[in-house]
Amino acid sequence: MDSPEITPYVVRPSGISARPSRSFARRLNDRALVMLFGFALVLNLTLAIFLFLRYDALPEAIPLHFDANGLPDRIEPKFIFAVQADENTGQNHLELRFGIFGLPVIAFIIWLLNALLALATRERAARILFAAGADVVALLMWFGAINIIGGSF
C-alpha cells in the first residue's frame, strides 16, 4: 500500500501576512521621514512669518519674475487681498493676489503633495526622496524671497 504524498504547507491565521506591514502608521514612524518633512514645514512657516513681519518694509511693487536678461517681466503689488472695480460693470469685487506670499503658498502645496505621495509609496527610498524634495523646494523659496526683497533681513 502506497502512502499518500504529503506536501508541506504553512497554516497562518487569517489576517496575518508573511510580508512586513506597509501601513500608514508604520510609514509615519520613520524618524528620518518625519524629520525631513518637519524641517520643510518649519522652513515654510518661518518664511511666511518672515514675510508678514517684513510686510511694511516691502516696496509697493515687487518684481516676481525675471527674463533671461535679468529684467523683471512680472511685477505685482505687495498686497494679498484687494478690492477692485470691474471696468465693464463698475462693481467692486475681492481679488486674491498672493504676490510675494505666493512663495510660501507654493512651497506648502508642494510639501503637501510630496507628503501624500510619500505616504502612498511602498519604497522607503522614494519616501525619503519626496521629503528631501520638499526641503529643497522650501530652501529655494527662501533664497527666492531674499533675492526678491533685496537680500536684507
Buried (B, 14 or more C-beta within 10 A) or exposed (E): EEEEEEEEEEEEEEEEEEEEEEEEEEBEEBEEBEEBBEBBBEBBBEBBEBBEEBEEEBEEEBBBEEEEEEEEEEEBBBBBEEEEEEEEEEEEEEEEBBBBBBBBBBBBEBBEEBBEBBEEBEEEEEBBBBBBBBBEBBBEBBEBBBEBBEEEE
